[in-house]
Amino acid sequence: MMSNDLTRYRAFDVQFMGPTNTLGARIRIRDLRRNDKVVISYDYECGDVLEQGLRHLNSVGIEPHVILLADKLDCYVIGSEDFTTDLKWIEE
């Protein structure tokens, strides 16, 4: 198999950020292709870091296609075939 035969995905890592003295728990989603990131508040009602990351990507119009297993990275890695949509909300 050649590398041209493999599907290419845009990678996002989703990581829990614990609370500090001044900030509550958060989730960081980082676009590993564009070196862009967004930090959102942790949703205690949901309680699932991966689910919250998937929800955010869907909310900005990025459809997740694959979850990559990278246990040593201390984060989740989500792949999408969408290479054009911005990670952050665009305010009008």
N, CA, C and O atoms as a GROMACS GRO file, in nm:
protein
  368
    1MET      N    1   0.084  -0.117   0.000
    1MET     CA    2   0.000   0.000   0.000
    1MET      C    3   0.089   0.124   0.000
    1MET      O    4   0.188   0.131   0.073
    2MET      N    5   0.053   0.220  -0.082
    2MET     CA    6   0.128   0.345  -0.092
    2MET      C    7   0.058   0.453  -0.011
    2MET      O    8  -0.062   0.444   0.015
    3SER      N    9   0.132   0.556   0.029
    3SER     CA   10   0.073   0.664   0.109
    3SER      C   11  -0.038   0.735   0.033
    3SER      O   12  -0.129   0.790   0.095
    4ASN      N   13  -0.032   0.736  -0.100
    4ASN     CA   14  -0.138   0.799  -0.180
    4ASN      C   15  -0.270   0.725  -0.168
    4ASN      O   16  -0.376   0.782  -0.199
    5ASP      N   17  -0.267   0.599  -0.123
    5ASP     CA   18  -0.388   0.519  -0.110
    5ASP      C   19  -0.460   0.544   0.023
    5ASP      O   20  -0.575   0.502   0.039
    6LEU      N   21  -0.395   0.610   0.116
    6LEU     CA   22  -0.454   0.631   0.249
    6LEU      C   23  -0.537   0.759   0.253
    6LEU      O   24  -0.503   0.858   0.189
    7THR      N   25  -0.646   0.755   0.327
    7THR     CA   26  -0.730   0.873   0.344
    7THR      C   27  -0.661   0.971   0.437
    7THR      O   28  -0.607   0.930   0.541
    8ARG      N   29  -0.660   1.098   0.402
    8ARG     CA   30  -0.598   1.201   0.485
    8ARG      C   31  -0.705   1.267   0.570
    8ARG      O   32  -0.814   1.298   0.523
    9TYR      N   33  -0.671   1.288   0.697
    9TYR     CA   34  -0.762   1.350   0.792
    9TYR      C   35  -0.695   1.471   0.856
    9TYR      O   36  -0.574   1.472   0.878
   10ARG      N   37  -0.775   1.569   0.886
   10ARG     CA   38  -0.730   1.684   0.965
   10ARG      C   39  -0.747   1.643   1.112
   10ARG      O   40  -0.855   1.600   1.152
   11ALA      N   41  -0.641   1.658   1.190
   11ALA     CA   42  -0.641   1.608   1.328
   11ALA      C   43  -0.669   1.718   1.429
   11ALA      O   44  -0.621   1.830   1.417
   12PHE      N   45  -0.749   1.682   1.528
   12PHE     CA   46  -0.780   1.769   1.642
   12PHE      C   47  -0.750   1.691   1.768
   12PHE      O   48  -0.791   1.576   1.781
   13ASP      N   49  -0.679   1.753   1.863
   13ASP     CA   50  -0.666   1.686   1.992
   13ASP      C   51  -0.756   1.755   2.094
   13ASP      O   52  -0.770   1.877   2.095
   14VAL      N   53  -0.816   1.673   2.178
   14VAL     CA   54  -0.913   1.719   2.277
   14VAL      C   55  -0.859   1.679   2.414
   14VAL      O   56  -0.838   1.560   2.441
   15GLN      N   57  -0.837   1.779   2.500
   15GLN     CA   58  -0.774   1.751   2.628
   15GLN      C   59  -0.846   1.823   2.743
   15GLN      O   60  -0.887   1.938   2.729
   16PHE      N   61  -0.861   1.754   2.854
   16PHE     CA   62  -0.919   1.812   2.975
   16PHE      C   63  -0.814   1.901   3.042
   16PHE      O   64  -0.697   1.864   3.053
   17MET      N   65  -0.859   2.018   3.086
   17MET     CA   66  -0.773   2.110   3.162
   17MET      C   67  -0.840   2.131   3.297
   17MET      O   68  -0.950   2.186   3.305
   18GLY      N   69  -0.775   2.087   3.402
   18GLY     CA   70  -0.832   2.096   3.536
   18GLY      C   71  -0.849   2.240   3.584
   18GLY      O   72  -0.791   2.332   3.526
   19PRO      N   73  -0.928   2.258   3.689
   19PRO     CA   74  -0.951   2.393   3.740
   19PRO      C   75  -0.824   2.451   3.804
   19PRO      O   76  -0.737   2.378   3.850
   20THR      N   77  -0.818   2.584   3.804
   20THR     CA   78  -0.709   2.655   3.870
   20THR      C   79  -0.769   2.740   3.981
   20THR      O   80  -0.888   2.728   4.011
   21ASN      N   81  -0.689   2.824   4.042
   21ASN     CA   82  -0.740   2.914   4.147
   21ASN      C   83  -0.839   3.016   4.091
   21ASN      O   84  -0.923   3.068   4.165
   22THR      N   85  -0.829   3.046   3.962
   22THR     CA   86  -0.913   3.151   3.903
   22THR      C   87  -1.006   3.103   3.792
   22THR      O   88  -1.099   3.174   3.755
   23LEU      N   89  -0.982   2.984   3.740
   23LEU     CA   90  -1.064   2.933   3.629
   23LEU      C   91  -1.119   2.796   3.662
   23LEU      O   92  -1.054   2.717   3.731
   24GLY      N   93  -1.238   2.768   3.615
   24GLY     CA   94  -1.298   2.636   3.632
   24GLY      C   95  -1.237   2.536   3.534
   24GLY      O   96  -1.150   2.571   3.455
   25ALA      N   97  -1.283   2.412   3.542
   25ALA     CA   98  -1.237   2.308   3.450
   25ALA      C   99  -1.275   2.346   3.307
   25ALA      O  100  -1.380   2.404   3.282
   26ARG      N  101  -1.186   2.311   3.214
   26ARG     CA  102  -1.206   2.346   3.074
   26ARG      C  103  -1.165   2.230   2.985
   26ARG      O  104  -1.104   2.132   3.029
   27ILE      N  105  -1.198   2.245   2.858
   27ILE     CA  106  -1.154   2.150   2.755
   27ILE      C  107  -1.088   2.230   2.644
   27ILE      O  108  -1.143   2.328   2.595
   28ARG      N  109  -0.968   2.186   2.607
   28ARG     CA  110  -0.897   2.251   2.496
   28ARG      C  111  -0.908   2.162   2.373
   28ARG      O  112  -0.882   2.042   2.379
   29ILE      N  113  -0.947   2.223   2.262
   29ILE     CA  114  -0.950   2.153   2.133
   29ILE      C  115  -0.850   2.223   2.045
   29ILE      O  116  -0.860   2.344   2.022
   30ARG      N  117  -0.753   2.148   1.995
   30ARG     CA  118  -0.646   2.206   1.916
   30ARG      C  119  -0.647   2.147   1.775
   30ARG      O  120  -0.653   2.026   1.757
   31ASP      N  121  -0.642   2.234   1.676
   31ASP     CA  122  -0.633   2.194   1.535
   31ASP      C  123  -0.485   2.171   1.506
   31ASP      O  124  -0.408   2.267   1.499
   32LEU      N  125  -0.446   2.047   1.489
   32LEU     CA  126  -0.304   2.013   1.472
   32LEU      C  127  -0.251   2.046   1.333
   32LEU      O  128  -0.130   2.041   1.311
   33ARG      N  129  -0.337   2.080   1.240
   33ARG     CA  130  -0.293   2.121   1.107
   33ARG      C  131  -0.266   2.271   1.102
   33ARG      O  132  -0.166   2.315   1.045
   34ARG      N  133  -0.356   2.349   1.162
   34ARG     CA  134  -0.347   2.495   1.153
   34ARG      C  135  -0.287   2.559   1.278
   34ARG      O  136  -0.267   2.681   1.283
   35ASN      N  137  -0.258   2.478   1.378
   35ASN     CA  138  -0.204   2.527   1.505
   35ASN      C  139  -0.298   2.632   1.568
   35ASN      O  140  -0.252   2.733   1.620
   36ASP      N  141  -0.426   2.605   1.561
   36ASP     CA  142  -0.529   2.692   1.617
   36ASP      C  143  -0.591   2.616   1.734
   36ASP      O  144  -0.587   2.493   1.737
   37LYS      N  145  -0.649   2.687   1.830
   37LYS     CA  146  -0.712   2.617   1.942
   37LYS      C  147  -0.831   2.697   1.992
   37LYS      O  148  -0.844   2.817   1.968
   38VAL      N  149  -0.918   2.626   2.062
   38VAL     CA  150  -1.031   2.687   2.130
   38VAL      C  151  -1.041   2.620   2.267
   38VAL      O  152  -1.017   2.500   2.280
   39VAL      N  153  -1.077   2.698   2.368
   39VAL     CA  154  -1.095   2.645   2.503
   39VAL      C  155  -1.241   2.670   2.542
   39VAL      O  156  -1.291   2.782   2.534
   40ILE      N  157  -1.308   2.563   2.583
   40ILE     CA  158  -1.449   2.572   2.622
   40ILE      C  159  -1.464   2.525   2.766
   40ILE      O  160  -1.382   2.448   2.816
   41SER      N  161  -1.567   2.571   2.832
   41SER     CA  162  -1.594   2.530   2.970
   41SER      C  163  -1.630   2.382   2.973
   41SER      O  164  -1.699   2.332   2.884
   42TYR      N  165  -1.584   2.314   3.076
   42TYR     CA  166  -1.619   2.173   3.096
   42TYR      C  167  -1.765   2.164   3.137
   42TYR      O  168  -1.811   2.238   3.224
   43ASP      N  169  -1.838   2.074   3.074
   43ASP     CA  170  -1.980   2.054   3.102
   43ASP      C  171  -1.994   1.936   3.199
   43ASP      O  172  -1.984   1.820   3.160
   44TYR      N  173  -2.017   1.968   3.327
   44TYR     CA  174  -2.027   1.864   3.429
   44TYR      C  175  -2.149   1.775   3.408
   44TYR      O  176  -2.148   1.658   3.446
   45GLU      N  177  -2.254   1.830   3.348
   45GLU     CA  178  -2.374   1.750   3.322
   45GLU      C  179  -2.343   1.638   3.222
   45GLU      O  180  -2.388   1.525   3.238
   46CYS      N  181  -2.265   1.671   3.120
   46CYS     CA  182  -2.224   1.570   3.022
   46CYS      C  183  -2.118   1.478   3.083
   46CYS      O  184  -2.131   1.356   3.079
   47GLY      N  185  -2.013   1.539   3.139
   47GLY     CA  186  -1.910   1.462   3.207
   47GLY      C  187  -1.818   1.380   3.118
   47GLY      O  188  -1.747   1.293   3.168
   48ASP      N  189  -1.818   1.405   2.989
   48ASP     CA  190  -1.740   1.325   2.894
   48ASP      C  191  -1.659   1.418   2.804
   48ASP      O  192  -1.716   1.490   2.721
   49VAL      N  193  -1.528   1.417   2.820
   49VAL     CA  194  -1.440   1.507   2.744
   49VAL      C  195  -1.453   1.483   2.595
   49VAL      O  196  -1.467   1.578   2.518
   50LEU      N  197  -1.447   1.358   2.552
   50LEU     CA  198  -1.456   1.326   2.409
   50LEU      C  199  -1.589   1.372   2.351
   50LEU      O  200  -1.593   1.432   2.244
   51GLU      N  201  -1.698   1.343   2.421
   51GLU     CA  202  -1.831   1.382   2.374
   51GLU      C  203  -1.841   1.534   2.358
   51GLU      O  204  -1.898   1.583   2.260
   52GLN      N  205  -1.784   1.608   2.453
   52GLN     CA  206  -1.788   1.754   2.445
   52GLN      C  207  -1.704   1.805   2.327
   52GLN      O  208  -1.742   1.902   2.261
   53GLY      N  209  -1.592   1.741   2.301
   53GLY     CA  210  -1.510   1.777   2.185
   53GLY      C  211  -1.584   1.752   2.055
   53GLY      O  212  -1.580   1.834   1.964
   54LEU      N  213  -1.649   1.637   2.046
   54LEU     CA  214  -1.727   1.604   1.926
   54LEU      C  215  -1.842   1.703   1.907
   54LEU      O  216  -1.869   1.746   1.795
   55ARG      N  217  -1.909   1.739   2.017
   55ARG     CA  218  -2.019   1.836   2.008
   55ARG      C  219  -1.970   1.970   1.955
   55ARG      O  220  -2.035   2.032   1.872
   56HIS      N  221  -1.854   2.015   2.005
   56HIS     CA  222  -1.802   2.144   1.959
   56HIS      C  223  -1.770   2.139   1.809
   56HIS      O  224  -1.807   2.230   1.734
   57LEU      N  225  -1.701   2.035   1.767
   57LEU     CA  226  -1.667   2.025   1.624
   57LEU      C  227  -1.794   2.027   1.539
   57LEU      O  228  -1.800   2.098   1.439
   58ASN      N  229  -1.895   1.950   1.579
   58ASN     CA  230  -2.022   1.950   1.505
   58ASN      C  231  -2.087   2.087   1.506
   58ASN      O  232  -2.146   2.128   1.406
   59SER      N  233  -2.077   2.160   1.618
   59SER     CA  234  -2.144   2.290   1.630
   59SER      C  235  -2.084   2.395   1.537
   59SER      O  236  -2.153   2.490   1.499
   60VAL      N  237  -1.957   2.379   1.499
   60VAL     CA  238  -1.895   2.475   1.407
   60VAL      C  239  -1.895   2.422   1.263
   60VAL      O  240  -1.841   2.486   1.173
   61GLY      N  241  -1.957   2.304   1.242
   61GLY     CA  242  -1.971   2.251   1.107
   61GLY      C  243  -1.861   2.156   1.064
   61GLY      O  244  -1.848   2.127   0.945
   62ILE      N  245  -1.782   2.106   1.159
   62ILE     CA  246  -1.676   2.009   1.126
   62ILE      C  247  -1.728   1.870   1.162
   62ILE      O  248  -1.752   1.841   1.280
   63GLU      N  249  -1.743   1.785   1.062
   63GLU     CA  250  -1.793   1.650   1.085
   63GLU      C  251  -1.677   1.557   1.120
   63GLU      O  252  -1.586   1.539   1.039
   64PRO      N  253  -1.680   1.497   1.239
   64PRO     CA  254  -1.576   1.400   1.276
   64PRO      C  255  -1.593   1.271   1.195
   64PRO      O  256  -1.706   1.225   1.173
   65HIS      N  257  -1.482   1.213   1.152
   65HIS     CA  258  -1.487   1.089   1.075
   65HIS      C  259  -1.419   0.971   1.143
   65HIS      O  260  -1.450   0.856   1.114
   66VAL      N  261  -1.324   1.001   1.233
   66VAL     CA  262  -1.248   0.892   1.295
   66VAL      C  263  -1.195   0.939   1.430
   66VAL      O  264  -1.162   1.056   1.448
   67ILE      N  265  -1.187   0.845   1.525
   67ILE     CA  266  -1.119   0.870   1.652
   67ILE      C  267  -0.992   0.786   1.648
   67ILE      O  268  -0.996   0.665   1.626
   68LEU      N  269  -0.879   0.852   1.668
   68LEU     CA  270  -0.750   0.784   1.664
   68LEU      C  271  -0.707   0.749   1.805
   68LEU      O  272  -0.721   0.830   1.896
   69LEU      N  273  -0.655   0.630   1.824
   69LEU     CA  274  -0.610   0.587   1.956
   69LEU      C  275  -0.465   0.631   1.976
   69LEU      O  276  -0.375   0.588   1.905
   70ALA      N  277  -0.446   0.718   2.075
   70ALA     CA  278  -0.312   0.769   2.107
   70ALA      C  279  -0.303   0.782   2.258
   70ALA      O  280  -0.290   0.893   2.311
   71ASP      N  281  -0.308   0.671   2.327
   71ASP     CA  282  -0.316   0.670   2.473
   71ASP      C  283  -0.199   0.742   2.540
   71ASP      O  284  -0.217   0.800   2.647
   72LYS      N  285  -0.084   0.741   2.481
   72LYS     CA  286   0.034   0.803   2.541
   72LYS      C  287   0.031   0.955   2.534
   72LYS      O  288   0.112   1.020   2.600
   73LEU      N  289  -0.060   1.014   2.457
   73LEU     CA  290  -0.065   1.160   2.441
   73LEU      C  291  -0.149   1.229   2.548
   73LEU      O  292  -0.150   1.352   2.554
   74ASP      N  293  -0.219   1.154   2.632
   74ASP     CA  294  -0.304   1.212   2.736
   74ASP      C  295  -0.412   1.303   2.679
   74ASP      O  296  -0.447   1.405   2.738
   75CYS      N  297  -0.465   1.265   2.564
   75CYS     CA  298  -0.573   1.340   2.501
   75CYS      C  299  -0.643   1.247   2.401
   75CYS      O  300  -0.596   1.137   2.373
   76TYR      N  301  -0.755   1.293   2.349
   76TYR     CA  302  -0.822   1.223   2.240
   76TYR      C  303  -0.781   1.289   2.110
   76TYR      O  304  -0.757   1.410   2.107
   77VAL      N  305  -0.771   1.212   2.004
   77VAL     CA  306  -0.740   1.267   1.872
   77VAL      C  307  -0.856   1.231   1.779
   77VAL      O  308  -0.890   1.114   1.762
   78ILE      N  309  -0.916   1.334   1.720
   78ILE     CA  310  -1.029   1.317   1.630
   78ILE      C  311  -0.985   1.357   1.491
   78ILE      O  312  -0.917   1.459   1.475
   79GLY      N  313  -1.022   1.280   1.391
   79GLY     CA  314  -0.989   1.312   1.252
   79GLY      C  315  -1.113   1.349   1.173
   79GLY      O  316  -1.220   1.292   1.193
   80SER      N  317  -1.095   1.445   1.083
   80SER     CA  318  -1.205   1.488   0.997
   80SER      C  319  -1.152   1.507   0.855
   80SER      O  320  -1.037   1.546   0.835
   81GLU      N  321  -1.236   1.479   0.759
   81GLU     CA  322  -1.200   1.503   0.619
   81GLU      C  323  -1.220   1.649   0.581
   81GLU      O  324  -1.189   1.688   0.468
   82ASP      N  325  -1.272   1.730   0.672
   82ASP     CA  326  -1.297   1.873   0.649
   82ASP      C  327  -1.167   1.951   0.673
   82ASP      O  328  -1.119   1.960   0.786
   83PHE      N  329  -1.113   2.007   0.567
   83PHE     CA  330  -0.988   2.084   0.576
   83PHE      C  331  -1.012   2.235   0.564
   83PHE      O  332  -0.916   2.311   0.560
   84THR      N  333  -1.139   2.278   0.558
   84THR     CA  334  -1.166   2.420   0.532
   84THR      C  335  -1.236   2.494   0.645
   84THR      O  336  -1.215   2.614   0.661
   85THR      N  337  -1.319   2.429   0.723
   85THR     CA  338  -1.398   2.496   0.824
   85THR      C  339  -1.312   2.538   0.943
   85THR      O  340  -1.229   2.460   0.991
   86ASP      N  341  -1.332   2.662   0.991
   86ASP     CA  342  -1.258   2.712   1.106
   86ASP      C  343  -1.302   2.641   1.233
   86ASP      O  344  -1.418   2.604   1.247
   87LEU      N  345  -1.209   2.622   1.324
   87LEU     CA  346  -1.235   2.558   1.451
   87LEU      C  347  -1.321   2.646   1.541
   87LEU      O  348  -1.402   2.596   1.619
   88LYS      N  349  -1.302   2.777   1.532
   88LYS     CA  350  -1.372   2.870   1.620
   88LYS      C  351  -1.500   2.919   1.554
   88LYS      O  352  -1.513   2.919   1.432
   89TRP      N  353  -1.594   2.962   1.640
   89TRP     CA  354  -1.717   3.022   1.589
   89TRP      C  355  -1.683   3.154   1.524
   89TRP      O  356  -1.599   3.229   1.575
   90ILE      N  357  -1.745   3.183   1.414
   90ILE     CA  358  -1.727   3.311   1.347
   90ILE      C  359  -1.840   3.403   1.391
   90ILE      O  360  -1.958   3.373   1.368
   91GLU      N  361  -1.805   3.513   1.454
   91GLU     CA  362  -1.908   3.606   1.500
   91GLU      C  363  -1.943   3.701   1.386
   91GLU      O  364  -1.855   3.752   1.317
   92GLU      N  365  -2.073   3.723   1.367
   92GLU     CA  366  -2.119   3.809   1.259
   92GLU      C  367  -2.140   3.949   1.308
   92GLU      O  368  -2.179   4.036   1.230
   0.00000   0.00000   0.00000
